[in-house]
Amino acid sequence: MLSGGLDSSSIACVAGLARAATRKPGLPTFSLIFEKGSSMDEKPFIDAVLERPGLDSTLISVGNYAPFAEFERILEEQEGTFLAPGLSLTRSIYRTAGAQRMKVLLDGHGGDEVVSQGHGHLHELADAGRWMELWRELRGASNTYGDGMLGMYFKFLTVYGPAWRIAKLRGMANR
């Protein structure tokens, strides 16, 4: 799956070069294409990757996307609610790849967490009461995410700070 983001693009470029070096057919890539001018349009980035050797692209037009068209079926498959807003979109990639007899798909999902750990690590620090370490980490996070460092710190303090901990302990004691 090639979205045009750094993670899926890196995977496609490295795998494509490996295939080109061994003179194997191009690595199949599958990309969702949004209307030009859409905030979701990553086609210029996808096109830049597809200029690299060893890739064989399939571009899938999103067109008249109806995000809830298969929602009940997805809920059933996921066995309840899920945190994957793009899942209904990627199903068209799965269908197209399946029709081409693809057995394995790689994507860049989770790459942001590997590189920056997202906000997950910050929550872990706050939950552990490691406030000074959280403060140091917030400097990088605020630059990465464009949020104010002090505002982010107070959000974590509000959720994980001492008042919250006392309320949690009281709740446990009353059981």
N, CA, C and O of each residue as an XYZ file, in Angstrom:
700
protein
N       0.854     -1.165      0.000
C       0.000      0.000      0.000
C       0.899      1.226      0.000
O       1.768      1.363      0.861
N       0.698      2.088     -0.933
C       1.515      3.289     -1.071
C       0.621      4.512     -0.926
O      -0.189      4.816     -1.801
N       0.784      5.210      0.201
C      -0.066      6.377      0.450
C       0.582      7.679      0.008
O      -0.111      8.670     -0.220
N       1.880      7.687     -0.114
C       2.589      8.929     -0.392
C       3.258      9.475      0.851
O       4.049     10.415      0.772
N       2.944      8.890      2.007
C       3.608      9.277      3.248
C       5.019      8.709      3.298
O       5.381      7.853      2.490
N       5.807      9.185      4.242
C       7.200      8.748      4.332
C       7.334      7.257      4.607
O       8.224      6.605      4.060
N       6.465      6.711      5.443
C       6.618      5.321      5.848
C       6.341      4.349      4.705
O       7.181      3.507      4.389
N       5.165      4.462      4.085
C       4.850      3.544      2.986
C       5.755      3.812      1.787
O       6.098      2.886      1.052
N       6.141      5.064      1.586
C       7.045      5.400      0.477
C       8.410      4.754      0.673
O       9.003      4.248     -0.280
N       8.908      4.769      1.903
C      10.206      4.142      2.198
C      10.156      2.651      1.929
O      11.064      2.089      1.316
N       9.086      2.010      2.392
C       8.930      0.569      2.168
C       8.908      0.274      0.669
O       9.607     -0.626      0.202
N       8.111      1.026     -0.080
C       7.986      0.791     -1.523
C       9.313      1.014     -2.240
O       9.687      0.221     -3.104
N      10.027      2.077     -1.895
C      11.300      2.375     -2.572
C      12.343      1.296     -2.316
O      13.009      0.846     -3.248
N      12.489      0.880     -1.070
C      13.493     -0.139     -0.736
C      13.133     -1.471     -1.394
O      13.987     -2.116     -2.002
N      11.870     -1.881     -1.273
C      11.452     -3.151     -1.870
C      11.525     -3.095     -3.396
O      11.907     -4.076     -4.034
N      11.164     -1.959     -3.979
C      11.237     -1.813     -5.434
C      12.663     -1.896     -5.947
O      12.925     -2.533     -6.968
N      13.587     -1.249     -5.238
C      15.002     -1.327     -5.635
C      15.522     -2.753     -5.547
O      16.283     -3.192     -6.409
N      15.117     -3.476     -4.514
C      15.553     -4.870     -4.371
C      15.029     -5.711     -5.531
O      15.748     -6.559     -6.061
N      13.790     -5.480     -5.923
C      13.229     -6.236     -7.051
C      13.915     -5.853     -8.359
O      14.197     -6.716     -9.191
N      14.180     -4.572     -8.539
C      14.847     -4.120     -9.765
C      16.252     -4.703     -9.853
O      16.706     -5.067    -10.938
N      16.946     -4.794     -8.714
C      18.315     -5.322     -8.702
C      18.352     -6.793     -9.098
O      19.344     -7.255     -9.662
N      17.293     -7.526     -8.812
C      17.249     -8.947     -9.165
C      16.480     -9.189    -10.460
O      16.214    -10.331    -10.836
N      16.128     -8.096    -11.135
C      15.413     -8.149    -12.411
C      14.069     -8.887    -12.322
O      13.619     -9.499    -13.290
N      13.451     -8.817    -11.163
C      12.112     -9.391    -10.999
C      11.089     -8.370    -11.476
O      11.400     -7.184    -11.594
N       9.861     -8.828    -11.753
C       8.818     -7.864    -12.148
C       8.627     -6.812    -11.060
O       8.972     -7.030     -9.899
N       8.078     -5.681    -11.451
C       7.887     -4.585    -10.509
C       7.045     -4.972     -9.305
O       6.119     -5.776     -9.410
N       7.375     -4.397     -8.170
C       6.625     -4.621     -6.944
C       5.244     -3.986     -7.088
O       5.145     -2.790     -7.365
N       4.183     -4.759     -6.906
C       2.847     -4.169     -7.011
C       2.593     -3.186     -5.859
O       2.808     -3.518     -4.694
N       2.144     -2.003     -6.188
C       1.736     -1.032     -5.172
C       0.283     -0.658     -5.428
O      -0.186     -0.679     -6.566
N      -0.415     -0.321     -4.365
C      -1.829      0.044     -4.442
C      -2.009      1.364     -3.716
O      -1.637      1.497     -2.550
N      -2.577      2.335     -4.407
C      -2.731      3.678     -3.839
C      -4.142      4.193     -4.042
O      -4.740      4.012     -5.103
N      -4.667      4.840     -3.009
C      -5.951      5.530     -3.117
C      -5.698      6.926     -3.661
O      -4.825      7.639     -3.168
N      -6.450      7.313     -4.664
C      -6.278      8.618     -5.287
C      -7.528      9.460     -5.031
O      -8.641      9.076     -5.390
N      -7.316     10.607     -4.406
C      -8.400     11.541     -4.108
C      -8.441     12.621     -5.178
O      -7.497     12.782     -5.952
N      -9.548     13.359     -5.214
C      -9.686     14.435     -6.194
C      -8.580     15.461     -6.009
O      -8.174     15.758     -4.886
N      -8.100     15.996     -7.122
C      -7.075     17.035     -7.068
C      -7.620     18.227     -6.280
O      -8.751     18.665     -6.489
N      -6.805     18.731     -5.388
C      -7.215     19.861     -4.562
C      -7.808     19.441     -3.229
O      -7.974     20.267     -2.333
N      -8.128     18.155     -3.094
C      -8.646     17.647     -1.825
C      -7.538     17.703     -0.774
O      -6.360     17.567     -1.105
N      -7.909     17.900      0.477
C      -6.903     17.907      1.546
C      -6.270     16.529      1.707
O      -5.220     16.402      2.337
N      -6.890     15.508      1.150
C      -6.373     14.137      1.233
C      -5.529     13.762      0.012
O      -5.008     12.648     -0.057
N      -5.389     14.662     -0.936
C      -4.677     14.371     -2.182
C      -3.174     14.253     -1.938
O      -2.501     15.244     -1.652
N      -2.658     13.026     -2.054
C      -1.219     12.792     -1.916
C      -0.611     12.314     -3.232
O       0.509     11.803     -3.259
N      -1.353     12.484     -4.314
C      -0.894     11.974     -5.610
C       0.471     12.516     -6.027
O       1.266     11.750     -6.572
N       0.789     13.793     -5.800
C       2.136     14.242     -6.177
C       3.243     13.453     -5.462
O       4.298     13.198     -6.043
N       3.004     13.075     -4.221
C       4.000     12.304     -3.474
C       4.044     10.862     -3.960
O       5.115     10.262     -4.060
N       2.875     10.313     -4.260
C       2.801      8.960     -4.811
C       3.520      8.917     -6.156
O       4.296      7.999     -6.419
N       3.260      9.916     -7.012
C       3.914      9.974     -8.326
C       5.429     10.052     -8.195
O       6.150      9.434     -8.977
N       5.916     10.804     -7.217
C       7.367     10.921     -7.016
C       7.972      9.562     -6.673
O       9.058      9.228     -7.145
N       7.276      8.783     -5.857
C       7.763      7.448     -5.502
C       7.710      6.532     -6.718
O       8.625      5.739     -6.941
N       6.652      6.638     -7.498
C       6.480      5.747     -8.647
C       7.490      6.009     -9.759
O       7.596      5.213    -10.692
N       8.228      7.103     -9.677
C       9.311      7.350    -10.632
C      10.516      6.460    -10.341
O      11.395      6.309    -11.189
N      10.560      5.875     -9.160
C      11.662      4.992     -8.784
C      11.532      3.668     -9.529
O      10.425      3.285     -9.906
N      12.636      2.963     -9.747
C      12.565      1.684    -10.461
C      11.966      0.574     -9.598
O      11.995      0.629     -8.368
N      11.427     -0.428    -10.278
C      10.981     -1.641     -9.608
C       9.585     -1.606     -9.029
O       9.244     -2.444     -8.195
N       8.764     -0.651     -9.454
C       7.407     -0.545     -8.917
C       6.379     -0.669    -10.033
O       6.582     -0.171    -11.140
N       5.288     -1.331     -9.729
C       4.181     -1.501    -10.669
C       2.918     -1.032     -9.953
O       2.405     -1.724     -9.073
N       2.420      0.142    -10.329
C       1.362      0.785     -9.545
C      -0.046      0.432    -10.003
O      -0.310      0.213    -11.185
N      -0.931      0.385     -9.029
C      -2.368      0.338     -9.266
C      -2.949      1.518     -8.508
O      -2.849      1.590     -7.283
N      -3.560      2.445     -9.244
C      -4.152      3.633     -8.638
C      -5.660      3.430     -8.544
O      -6.313      3.103     -9.535
N      -6.202      3.626     -7.357
C      -7.621      3.386     -7.105
C      -8.288      4.718     -6.785
O      -7.994      5.340     -5.765
N      -9.178      5.145     -7.659
C      -9.864      6.420     -7.462
C     -10.890      6.294     -6.340
O     -11.701      5.368     -6.320
N     -10.837      7.236     -5.414
C     -11.783      7.216     -4.303
C     -13.155      7.662     -4.781
O     -14.167      7.107     -4.353
N     -13.206      8.646     -5.654
C     -14.473      9.077     -6.242
C     -15.507      9.485     -5.214
O     -15.235     10.309     -4.341
N     -16.684      8.912     -5.318
C     -17.791      9.249     -4.416
C     -17.731      8.382     -3.162
O     -18.548      7.478     -2.986
N     -16.791      8.651     -2.320
C     -16.572      7.875     -1.101
C     -17.746      8.038     -0.137
O     -18.135      9.155      0.205
N     -18.295      6.924      0.288
C     -19.387      6.911      1.268
C     -18.874      6.188      2.515
O     -18.924      4.959      2.570
N     -18.383      6.920      3.512
C     -17.701      6.307      4.650
C     -18.537      5.313      5.452
O     -17.974      4.442      6.116
N     -19.858      5.420      5.408
C     -20.681      4.519      6.212
C     -21.378      3.440      5.388
O     -22.240      2.728      5.902
N     -21.013      3.315      4.125
C     -21.677      2.346      3.249
C     -21.549      0.917      3.770
O     -22.501      0.143      3.670
N     -20.408      0.558      4.316
C     -20.182     -0.805      4.808
C     -19.989     -0.829      6.320
O     -19.416     -1.775      6.860
N     -20.458      0.191      6.994
C     -20.162      0.356      8.413
C     -20.641     -0.822      9.264
O     -19.906     -1.293     10.132
N     -21.863     -1.301      9.028
C     -22.378     -2.421      9.826
C     -21.532     -3.674      9.633
O     -21.257     -4.403     10.586
N     -21.130     -3.912      8.405
C     -20.293     -5.096      8.137
C     -18.931     -4.962      8.817
O     -18.413     -5.929      9.375
N     -18.353     -3.759      8.767
C     -17.055     -3.534      9.415
C     -17.191     -3.712     10.928
O     -16.325     -4.321     11.556
N     -18.259     -3.191     11.515
C     -18.491     -3.375     12.958
C     -18.542     -4.855     13.317
O     -17.986     -5.283     14.328
N     -19.213     -5.619     12.479
C     -19.302     -7.059     12.720
C     -17.922     -7.710     12.608
O     -17.544     -8.510     13.462
N     -17.175     -7.372     11.564
C     -15.842     -7.946     11.371
C     -14.890     -7.576     12.503
O     -14.073     -8.390     12.933
N     -15.007     -6.328     12.983
C     -14.118     -5.855     14.045
C     -14.629     -6.253     15.436
O     -13.973     -5.994     16.445
N     -15.778     -6.869     15.475
C     -16.415     -7.308     16.723
C     -16.679     -6.139     17.663
O     -16.508     -6.260     18.876
N     -17.089     -5.022     17.109
C     -17.428     -3.852     17.912
C     -16.810     -2.598     17.330
O     -16.280     -2.595     16.219
N     -16.895     -1.528     18.116
C     -16.335     -0.261     17.647
C     -14.820     -0.367     17.534
O     -14.202     -1.225     18.164
N     -14.236      0.493     16.741
C     -12.810      0.409     16.442
C     -12.249      1.803     16.229
O     -12.970      2.727     15.853
N     -10.956      1.942     16.473
C     -10.277      3.217     16.263
C      -9.437      3.106     14.994
O      -8.220      2.931     15.052
N     -10.094      3.208     13.872
C      -9.424      3.138     12.575
C     -10.288      3.881     11.571
O     -10.992      3.260     10.775
N     -10.240      5.227     11.604
C     -11.139      6.007     10.764
C     -11.010      5.736      9.272
O     -11.973      5.938      8.533
N      -9.864      5.292      8.814
C      -9.674      5.051      7.389
C      -9.970      3.632      6.950
O      -9.779      3.293      5.783
N     -10.438      2.792      7.874
C     -10.647      1.383      7.544
C     -11.630      1.190      6.399
O     -11.419      0.333      5.541
N     -12.688      1.967      6.374
C     -13.653      1.808      5.281
C     -13.036      2.213      3.944
O     -13.439      1.706      2.897
N     -12.069      3.117      3.971
C     -11.376      3.518      2.738
C     -10.458      2.413      2.226
O     -10.453      2.103      1.035
N      -9.687      1.827      3.126
C      -8.680      0.850      2.694
C      -9.295     -0.449      2.197
O      -8.614     -1.245      1.551
N     -10.552     -0.673      2.484
C     -11.201     -1.895      2.005
C     -11.153     -1.993      0.481
O     -11.073     -3.095     -0.062
N     -11.200     -0.859     -0.212
C     -11.118     -0.906     -1.676
C      -9.733     -1.382     -2.116
O      -9.602     -2.037     -3.149
N      -8.710     -1.059     -1.345
C      -7.371     -1.578     -1.651
C      -7.349     -3.086     -1.436
O      -6.827     -3.823     -2.272
N      -7.909     -3.549     -0.325
C      -7.922     -4.987     -0.046
C      -8.655     -5.751     -1.145
O      -8.200     -6.808     -1.581
N      -9.789     -5.215     -1.591
C     -10.548     -5.877     -2.660
C      -9.734     -5.929     -3.954
O      -9.660     -6.971     -4.605
N      -9.127     -4.805     -4.320
C      -8.354     -4.739     -5.563
C      -7.148     -5.669     -5.495
O      -6.872     -6.404     -6.444
N      -6.433     -5.639     -4.378
C      -5.263     -6.513     -4.218
C      -5.681     -7.982     -4.221
O      -4.997     -8.823     -4.804
N      -6.792     -8.288     -3.577
C      -7.289     -9.663     -3.563
C      -7.648    -10.148     -4.957
O      -7.389    -11.299     -5.308
N      -8.244     -9.269     -5.749
C      -8.599     -9.629     -7.124
C      -7.353     -9.904     -7.961
O      -7.413    -10.649     -8.940
N      -6.221     -9.302     -7.578
C      -4.958     -9.544     -8.275
C      -4.151    -10.659     -7.603
O      -2.969    -10.847     -7.895
N      -4.801    -11.387     -6.709
C      -4.216    -12.546     -6.023
C      -3.031    -12.201     -5.115
O      -2.125    -13.014     -4.929
N      -3.047    -11.012     -4.565
C      -2.013    -10.633     -3.602
C      -2.277    -11.374     -2.295
O      -3.421    -11.473     -1.851
N      -1.233    -11.883     -1.693
C      -1.364    -12.606     -0.424
C      -0.918    -11.752      0.761
O      -1.380    -11.959      1.884
N      -0.018    -10.789      0.515
C       0.546     -9.969      1.588
C       0.530     -8.508      1.157
O       0.879     -8.182      0.022
N       0.125     -7.636      2.068
C       0.180     -6.189      1.841
C       0.985     -5.559      2.968
O       0.774     -5.867      4.141
N       1.892     -4.691      2.611
C       2.628     -3.913      3.605
C       2.167     -2.469      3.504
O       1.844     -1.979      2.422
N       2.143     -1.795      4.644
C       1.812     -0.373      4.635
C       2.703      0.336      5.643
O       3.538     -0.293      6.293
N       2.530      1.612      5.768
C       3.338      2.395      6.699
C       2.641      2.661      8.010
O       3.111      3.469      8.811
N       1.500      1.980      8.247
C       0.737      2.219      9.474
C       1.604      1.940     10.701
O       2.241      0.891     10.797
N       1.620      2.875     11.623
C       2.411      2.724     12.839
C       3.790      3.341     12.740
O       4.515      3.404     13.733
N       4.158      3.798     11.557
C       5.482      4.390     11.385
C       5.693      5.622     12.243
O       6.786      5.836     12.767
N       4.656      6.437     12.391
C       4.784      7.637     13.222
C       5.111      7.267     14.661
O       5.922      7.926     15.312
N       4.475      6.211     15.154
C       4.729      5.787     16.526
C       6.149      5.262     16.696
O       6.753      5.451     17.752
N       6.687      4.610     15.677
C       8.054      4.101     15.757
C       9.047      5.252     15.809
O      10.008      5.220     16.578
N       8.812      6.263     14.992
C       9.739      7.389     14.916
C       9.576      8.342     16.089
O      10.563      8.748     16.703
N       8.345      8.700     16.403
C       8.143      9.719     17.434
C       7.420      9.196     18.658
O       7.265      9.932     19.632
N       6.982      7.976     18.641
C       6.210      7.349     19.707
C       4.864      8.027     19.905
O       4.163      7.717     20.868
N       4.483      8.940     19.024
C       3.196      9.617     19.146
C       3.039     10.224     20.528
O       4.022     10.593     21.171
N       1.813     10.324     20.973
C       1.571     10.836     22.319
C       1.575      9.713     23.350
O       1.529      9.985     24.549
N       1.629      8.463     22.911
C       1.561      7.329     23.835
C       2.620      7.382     24.914
O       2.317      7.180     26.090
N       3.851      7.650     24.535
C       4.949      7.694     25.505
C       4.744      8.835     26.497
O       5.065      8.698     27.677
N       4.216      9.949     26.026
C       3.957     11.083     26.917
C       2.914     10.711     27.962
O       3.044     11.081     29.129
N       1.888      9.985     27.551
C       0.873      9.520     28.499
C       1.493      8.571     29.525
O       1.161      8.630     30.708
N       2.388      7.702     29.073
C       3.049      6.774     29.998
C       3.863      7.529     31.040
O       3.828      7.186     32.222
N       4.596      8.552     30.611
C       5.395      9.345     31.553
C       4.504     10.043     32.574
O       4.799     10.033     33.770
N       3.416     10.648     32.105
C       2.509     11.354     33.015
C       1.846     10.377     33.979
O       1.731     10.665     35.170
N       1.417      9.247     33.482
C       0.757      8.256     34.324
C       1.697      7.731     35.408
O       1.262      7.391     36.508
N       2.990      7.667     35.084
C       3.986      7.204     36.061
C       4.432      8.328     36.997
O       5.223      8.100     37.912
N       3.924      9.540     36.767
C       4.301     10.670     37.622
C       5.707     11.178     37.360
O       6.314     11.807     38.228
N       6.227     10.912     36.179
C       7.592     11.340     35.825
C       7.504     12.709     35.153
O       7.727     12.837     33.949
N       7.177     13.728     35.944
C       6.840     15.058     35.449
C       8.015     15.795     34.821
O       7.839     16.480     33.814
N       9.200     15.670     35.388
C      10.368     16.359     34.804
C      10.743     15.745     33.452
O      11.066     16.455     32.499
N      10.695     14.425     33.392
C      10.998     13.759     32.122
C       9.937     14.110     31.070
O      10.257     14.306     29.898
N       8.679     14.187     31.501
C       7.602     14.600     30.598
C       7.876     16.001     30.064
O       7.712     16.256     28.870
N       8.290     16.907     30.940
C       8.589     18.285     30.538
C       9.669     18.310     29.452
O       9.550     19.033     28.462
N      10.726     17.509     29.650
C      11.809     17.462     28.654
C      11.308     16.894     27.323
O      11.650     17.412     26.260
N      10.505     15.842     27.378
C       9.979     15.222     26.159
C       8.999     16.133     25.424
O       8.890     16.084     24.199
N       8.290     16.959     26.184
C       7.305     17.847     25.566
C       7.950     18.887     24.658
O       7.310     19.390     23.734
N       9.207     19.210     24.914
C       9.890     20.176     24.044
C       9.898     19.648     22.604
O       9.532     20.365     21.672
N      10.309     18.417     22.436
C      10.323     17.817     21.105
C       8.926     17.604     20.548
O       8.676     17.840     19.366
N       8.011     17.153     21.412
C       6.640     16.888     20.961
C       5.947     18.170     20.526
O       5.209     18.176     19.541
N       6.178     19.248     21.251
C       5.514     20.502     20.879
C       6.032     21.004     19.537
O       5.277     21.590     18.760
N       7.312     20.780     19.259
C       7.860     21.153     17.949
C       7.287     20.261     16.848
O       6.955     20.736     15.762
N       7.177     18.976     17.139
C       6.676     18.020     16.155
C       5.212     18.256     15.827
O       4.818     18.246     14.661
N       4.408     18.468     16.862
C       2.964     18.561     16.671
C       2.456     19.989     16.581
O       1.274     20.206     16.315
N       3.333     20.976     16.798
C       2.937     22.373     16.680
C       2.064     22.869     17.821
O       1.383     23.885     17.684
N       2.078     22.164     18.939
C       1.307     22.576     20.109
C       2.217     23.318     21.073
O       3.430     23.104     21.073
N       1.646     24.183     21.887
C       2.418     24.886     22.900
C       2.841     23.940     24.010
O       2.042     23.135     24.487
N       4.093     24.039     24.418
C       4.647     23.138     25.423
C       3.907     23.254     26.761
O       3.561     22.241     27.370
N       3.671     24.464     27.207
C       3.014     24.675     28.491
C       1.570     24.169     28.457
O       1.104     23.544     29.410
N       0.872     24.440     27.365
C      -0.502     23.957     27.228
C      -0.575     22.438     27.257
O      -1.459     21.863     27.892
N       0.364     21.790     26.562
C       0.396     20.327     26.563
C       0.665     19.806     27.971
O       0.045     18.837     28.411
N       1.597     20.456     28.677
C       1.954     20.023     30.031
C       0.730     20.091     30.938
O       0.467     19.159     31.699
N      -0.016     21.186     30.862
C      -1.192     21.338     31.723
C      -2.289     20.335     31.374
O      -3.032     19.899     32.253
N      -2.396     19.970     30.105
C      -3.374     18.942     29.736
C      -3.029     17.619     30.415
O      -3.904     16.947     30.961
N      -1.749     17.253     30.377
C      -1.330     16.012     31.029
C      -1.494     16.110     32.544
O      -1.910     15.148     33.190
N      -1.172     17.258     33.102
C      -1.296     17.465     34.542
C      -2.758     17.358     34.979
O      -3.058     16.798     36.034
N      -3.652     17.892     34.169
C      -5.080     17.828     34.490
C      -5.572     16.385     34.529
O      -6.338     16.004     35.414
N      -5.129     15.596     33.568
C      -5.604     14.214     33.479
C      -4.884     13.299     34.464
O      -5.516     12.460     35.107
N      -3.570     13.456     34.586
C      -2.775     12.510     35.366
C      -2.234     13.080     36.676
O      -1.567     12.379     37.436
N      -2.523     14.349     36.933
C      -1.956     15.001     38.110
C      -2.464     14.436     39.422
O      -3.311     13.542     39.437
N      -1.945     14.959     40.523
C      -2.248     14.430     41.859
C      -3.739     14.362     42.187
O      -4.165     13.380     42.796
N      -4.549     15.347     41.816
C      -5.982     15.309     42.138
C      -6.637     14.087     41.507
O      -7.475     13.436     42.130
N      -6.259     13.782     40.291
C      -6.804     12.607     39.604
C      -6.377     11.336     40.333
O      -7.176     10.414     40.502
N      -5.115     11.289     40.766
C      -4.604     10.107     41.463
C      -5.330      9.891     42.793
O      -5.655      8.759     43.151
N      -5.582     10.977     43.516
C      -6.283     10.867     44.795
C      -7.696     10.335     44.574
O      -8.156      9.460     45.308
N      -8.378     10.861     43.565
C      -9.734     10.386     43.258
C      -9.716      8.905     42.889
O     -10.608      8.154     43.284
N      -8.722      8.492     42.146
C      -8.609      7.087     41.754
C      -8.385      6.209     42.978
O      -9.006      5.154     43.111
N      -7.503      6.638     43.869
C      -7.237      5.868     45.086
C      -8.477      5.789     45.971
O      -8.755      4.742     46.555
N      -9.221      6.887     46.075
C     -10.465      6.879     46.852
C     -11.453      5.871     46.274
O     -12.095      5.116     47.004
N     -11.558      5.876     44.957
C     -12.460      4.931     44.301
C     -12.067      3.493     44.572
O     -12.935      2.643     44.772
N     -10.776      3.207     44.583
C     -10.297      1.855     44.861
C     -10.551      1.486     46.321
O     -10.879      0.338     46.620
N     -10.402      2.452     47.231
C     -10.589      2.189     48.658
C     -12.051      1.930     48.992
O     -12.351      1.207     49.942
N     -12.959      2.511     48.224
C     -14.392      2.361     48.502
C     -14.974      1.069     47.949
O     -16.168      0.820     48.117
N     -14.186      0.261     47.311
C     -14.697     -0.991     46.726
C     -14.897     -2.042     47.772
O     -15.320     -3.154     47.457
